């Protein structure tokens, strides 16, 4: 397989174990919090993907010393949030996370910065993060049409605000909280539904005091409205941090195994934060047998083991408050829908249209090219599963999750599937193609044993039939 395209043919029953790269969302935040700290922080299992490298490089450009100890192992020497004016533009590449989160930090700096991105990022709106940060006292100027990058930030003294986000967005929430660390007074962010809580957990791990309240009621409380409150002018204490494996990367392999009867997969060392594991609930509804062993990681993030056993899939509905918890996994969930019996309905997911590409349009076009029945809707799609998939040459649209999702689809399609412009997978999942080859061959376990769970989450080994 070349770096420019991925070629895949139908896979086999899989029996084996894998590990996945460090979590992309957490890697970004770990670097930023370490840079704000009062000393040296060693970050291990840092994701060496393009997006996270952009954040790392920009932090260096802002005067923070970074030592590279080894692959995925760095030491960030915190500067207490006092950055140096950069020379030239800060290039975020394809990383919307870098641009939005750094906006919160740069809003508090007494100088101007200009952030730029590639063609894809330059089409992504920044108004959601600009509006609250402007209310806090920063000045923003967008050079692109409709509030799009390049983005110039002129920072300075900030004031605390109480802000209700129009949609659940971990990036917007995080940018406000980062800015709130520099503001006078109490900053409050209220979301209509729970988004990822990595920033809150990690701030607390770095000994920042904050309060997170779930405002919903009943069984839906975990996915309901959330309010986070933070006092400004707090010190960020330097601490070492280990990034857990990325459950969004694991999702591709859970579906690759879960959609094939007889397959059995173990994923080790993966992050199991409850605001990220909505994919597990969706897959269980679809018929995948999943067990998990959860331990509280030393860095404040739940980490553990996942086992998935394959079987026939059935359609399901993904909507409402659940969407924020699975927004990154929806492309590969759509693949599962095409492989399932019955209808899979995705609604309330208009946010997909402003990702690295319009993911609703991209998923619909590529699924149709493979012979699936899918109806595109403004906020999602309806997939009628059970149609045989056929290999096709498909565009990635420069989107890492589209490229990987349709490589997984190729494991279930007749003939050869070619994903064009596939180098983008390195944004979040270095090593994706190596694991894909293992799935095509059918696994990586010695013949005498495979891992299974039994009881309340204990891990055992059993003889392979």
N, C-alpha and C positions, 0 to 999 in steps of 0.2 A: 504494500500500500504506500502511496506517495503522500507527501505532506500536503499536496494540493487537492487530492481527492481521496475518498474512502470507497473501496470496493468490497462488497460483502455478498456472500451467498447464504443460502438457507443453513441454519445452524442445527446442532444435534441436542439431544437430551443432555442437560448439564448437571454435573455432580462436582462441586468444589467450593473453594473459599477464595475470597478476594479481600483486599483492603482498598480504600478509595483515598484520593488526595485530600489534603487539609481543606477545611471549610472555607469557601470563598468569602462569604459575608463576615465571618469571624476574623479571617486573616486581615482584611481591610481595617477592621476596628481595632485589632490588637496593635497594629503599627501606629495608628493615630493616638490611642491612649498611651502607648509607650512613649511617643514623642511628647505628649503633654506631661509626662511624669517628672519626678524630681531626681531621677537617677538612671542607672543602666537596667534594661529589661531584656532578658533573653527569650526569644520567641522560637519555639520549635514546632516542626511540622507545618511551617508557613507554606501556603500554596504558592508554588513557583509558576503561576499562570500569568498571562499577559496583563489582565486587569489589576491584579494585586501588585505586580511589579511596577505598574504605573503609579499606584499610591506610594510605594516605597521610594521610587525615584523622585517624586515630587517632594516628599518629606526631606530627602537629602538636599534637594534644590533650595529648600527653606532653611538650610543651615543645621540640620540634625545629623549628627554623626551616626553611621550605621556600619557595623562590622558583619562580614559574612563568614560565619564559622564553618558552614558546610551546606549541602543541599537542604533547603527548607529550614535552616538553622541560622538565625541572625541575632545580633545584639543591637538594640536601639538605645542610644544615650539620650534620655529625655532632657528637654530644655525648659521645662516648666511652662510650656506654651508660649515662649517668647521666640518667635521665628525671625529670620532675616529676610529682607526684601529679595525676591528672586530676580535674577538677570534673565530677561526674556520670558517667553510664554511657558506656562505649565501645561504640558501635553498629557491629557487624560486618555488618549487613544480611543478605545471603544467603551471605556468604563464610566457608565453613568453613576455608579456607586462612588467612584473617586470624586467626580465633580460635585455631586450633591453633598457628600459628607465633608469634603474639604471646604465647601462654601461656609459651613458652620464654623470652622476654625479660622478661615481667612476673614470672616466678618468681624473678628475681634482684633485683627492685627492693624497697627497704625501705618499701613501702606497699601498701595494698590497692586493687584495681581490680575493677570489675564489668563484664564483657563480656556484651552482649545481642545478639540477632539477630532476624530476621524469623520468621514462622511456620514456614518450611521449615527454617531453621538450628536453631530451637528443638527440632526433632525428631531432630536428628543427635547420635549418641553421642560423648562426649568422654572416655570412660574410658581409651581407649588412650593418650592423651597425659597424662592426669591421673596415671595409675599411676607411670610413670617419673619424672615431675617431682616427685611427692610423695616418692618415694625419695631424690631429690636434696635435699629439705629444704623445698620450698614447700608451702603449704597451699591446698587447693581446696575449694570448696563449690558444688555444683550445685543449682539450685532446681527444675530440671525432673526428671521421673520417669526413673529408670534412668540417671542420670549425664548428663542433657541440660541445655543452657543454660536460663536465664542462668547464667553461670559467674563466681564470685568467686575472685580469686587474691590471696593474701597472700604476698609474696615476702620474701627476705632472703638470708642467707649460704647458699650451696649447696655440696654435696659431690659429687665425681665418682662416677660409677657405671659398671658394666659391665652392659649391658642387651641382652637378646635380644628383638626385637619378635616378637609372635605371627604377624603377617602383614607382608608387604612394604608399607611406607607411607612415602613420601617426606615427608609432613607430620609424622608422628611422629618419624622420624629427625631431621628438621630442627629440630623443637622441642627435642629433647634436645641437639643440637649447639649451638644458640643458647644454651641454658642452660649447656652445658659451657664456653663461653667465659668464664663468670663463676665457675666452680667451682674449688675447690682440687683439684689432682691431674689424673689422666688419665681422660677419659670415653671409653667404647667403646660403640658401637652395632653389633649384629650382626643382619642381616636374613636371613630364609630364602630370599629371592630378591632380585635386584637391582631396586631402585626408582630413580626419577629421581635423578641425581647432580648436579643444578644447585647445591645448597647447597655440596657439597664443591668443585666447580669454582670457584664464585664466592668462597668463603672463601679459596681459594688465590690467586685473582686479587687479592683485597684483602689479600694477604700474610699470611694466617693459615696456620700450618703444621699439616697433618694428614696422616694416612695412610689410604689406601683400598685394601683387599685383596680380590680376587676369590677366593673359596674353593672354587668349583666345579672340575670337571675336564672335559677333553675339549671337544667342540663346544659344549656347553651352559654353558661356563664364564662367558660374558658375562651369562647370565641366572641364574646360580646364586647361592648365598649370598655375602653381602658383609659385611665388617667395616670400620668406620671408627673411627679413633682420633684423639683431639684433646686437647691439653694446655690446661688452663685458664689464665686470666689473661694471654691474649695480646692485643696491640693490633691493632685493625683499621685499616689504613692507608687514608686517603682516596684514591680514584681515580675518574676518570670512567668511565662504563660505557654501552655501547650495547646495548639489548635487541634480540635477533634476532626475526624474524617467527615466529609461533606455528605449529608444525607440526600441532598439534591443530586449529587453524582451517583450515589448508591441507587437512586430511584430507577435509573436506566437498567441496571442489572437485576433489580428486584422484579421488574416487568419482563425482562428477557428470560428469567427463570420461571417466574410465576405464571406466564402464559403458555408454558410448555409442560404438559402432563409428564410426570416422572422426574422432573428436574428438582434439584435441591441445592440451595445457595446459602452460604454463610458469609456475612460481611462483618469484619472485625474492626473495633476501634472507631465506630461511627458515632457522630453526634446525634443525640436523641432528645434534643430540646423540644418540649411539647408544642411550641409555636412553629415547629418545623416538621412534625411527624404526622401531619394531616394526610400525607401520601399513604401512610400505613392503613389508616381507617378506610380510605377509598379503595385500596387494593383488597382489603379483607371483605368489603361489601361486594367486590367483583369476583370473589371466590378464591383469592390467593391465601394460602395458609401461612400465617406469619407469627413468629414468636420473637420476643425480645427480652434481653437481659440488660437492665439499666443500672448504671452506677453513677454516682455523682463524681464527675472528674475533678481533679485537683485544682482546676482553674474556674470552678463554679458552673461549668456546663455539663449536663447529663451526657454520658458516653456509655457505649455498650456494644452488644452483639445483636445482630439480626439474622434470623433464619427464614427463608422463604421456600415453600414447596409448591411446585406447579400443578395446575389442573385446569379444567375448563373454566373460562371466564364468562361472566354475565354483565350486562350493561348496568349502569347506575346513573344517578343524577348528582352533579356537583354544582352547588349554588350558594348564594347568600354569604353568611359570615365565614363559611368554610373556605371560600375562594382565596382570601388573604393568606391562608395557611398553606396553600398548594399552588400559588401563582407560578412559581418557577417550574413545577413539575407538570403543569397542564399539557405541554407539548407531548411528553411521553405518555401521559394518561390518555391522550387522544389516540395514541397508537394502541394502547390496551383496549380502548373502546372499539377500534376497528377489528380487533381479534376476538372480541366478546360476542356472545349471542345476545340479540336484542338491542335496544337503543341506549346509547350513552349521551346524556344531555349535559352540556356545559353552559351555564348562564351566569350573568352578573360579573362577567370577566372582561369588560371593555378595556381594562388596564392592559390586557395583552396587546392591544393595538399600538401602544407607545413604548414597547420594549425595544430591543436591538433592531427588530423589524416589526411589522404588523404581523404578530404571530397567528392571529386568527386567520388572516388571508393566506399566510404561508402554509399553515397546517392543512387548510382546506384544499389548496391547490395541489400540494404534494400527495395527500391522501387520495384525491381523485385520480392523479396520475398513476397511482398504484392499483387502481380499480376499486377503491372503497367508496361507499355511499355516504356522502356527508353534505349537510345543508349548513351554509354559513349564515350566521345571524349577527346583528350589530354587537352583541355582547357575548358571543360564544358560538356554539355550533351544536348540531344534532348529528350523531354518527350512528348509522345503522350497521351493526357489526355482522360478522359471519360471512362476508364476501371474501373469496380467495384473493390474497394480495399477489401482485405480479411485480417482478423487478422493473426498475425504471431508472433513468438518469435524472437526478433531482438537484435543484439548486439549494444551497444552504441559506441563501439570502444574507450571508455574512454573519449568521446568528448561531452561536455555539450550541444552544439547546435544540434548535431545529435540526442542525447537522447530526447531533447524537441521537435524537429521537428517531430520525428516519434511517439511521444506521441500524438501530434496534429493529425497526420495521423490516429491514432487509433480511434479518435472521429468519423471518417467517414468510418470505416471499419466494415465489418460483423464479428461477433465473437469477441474474446478477443485478444488484442495485448499486448505483454509483452516486455518491454524494459529492457534488462539485464544491470547490472553494471551501474545503474542510479544515484548513489550517486553523480556523477559528475555534476548534474544539480545545485548543491549548489555552483559551481564555480561562476555562474553569476545570478542565480535566486532562492534564498531562498524563499520557499513558493510556488514553482511551482505546487506541487502536490495538495495543497489546492485549488488553482484556477482551476486546472484541474477537481477536483471533482465538483466544482460549474458548470462548463461547461457541465459535464455529466448530471447534474440534470436539467439544463435549465435556471439558472439565480439567481439573488439575489435581485430583486426589489419587493417592495410591489405591489400588483395587480393593484392598482389604477393609477399608473403613471410610465412612463419611460422617460428618457431624449431624447430630439430631438433638432437638430439645425434648425434654419430657418434664412432667410435673410443673412446678411453678417457676419455670425459667432456668432450670439447671441445664448445663451443657453436658451431653454424653456422646459416646461414639457407639455406633452399631455396625454389625457386619453388613456389607453391601450384598444384596441378593445376587 
